Amino acid sequence: MAPTYDHPGERAAADPIRLLAIRDTALSLDEVFRAVGDDSAGGTALFVGTVRDHDGGADVDALGYSSHPTAEAELRRVAEKVVADFPVRALAAVHRVGDLAVGDLAVVVAVSCPHRAEAFAACRKLIDDLKHEVPIWKHQRFSDGTEEWVGAC
């Protein structure tokens, strides 16, 4: 589906993909929110994934994320597909790698569009496809001494 515009002659920004990163440092909600600011957007949706203290009935002490060297290129491919399928004015996605503690931000994605329904749908597509297609793996360490690898794709 091609992007739609509210006014004749209106053009999308040259590159609505404003921020994409896989980082080993703390993530910032403010940075991601600022990246998707756009005067032509009436709706902005933001998703934040945090490290929880349990999974599958077991207590989680900590976890680590690792990524394949192609992860940023795959993240860009996922973002470009979202931009192609929705009237995105601005998009941002950052994912953390390395060791994280319970409560840490693991992933932050945001999308701004002309209307809220489009923003919600585009943001949902972005996080779902990121989790399914970008080669990032989670290594969970449980309180009982066991551990588990969970693949993103």
Secondary structure, 3 states (H helix, E strand, C coil): CCCCCCCCCCCCCCCCEEEEEEECCCCCHHHHHHHCCCCCCCEEEEEEEECCCEECCEEEEEEEEEECCCHHHHHHHHHHHHHHHCCCCEEEEEEECEEEECCCEEEEEEEEECCHHHHHHHHHHHHHHHHHHCCEEEEEEECCCCEEEEECC
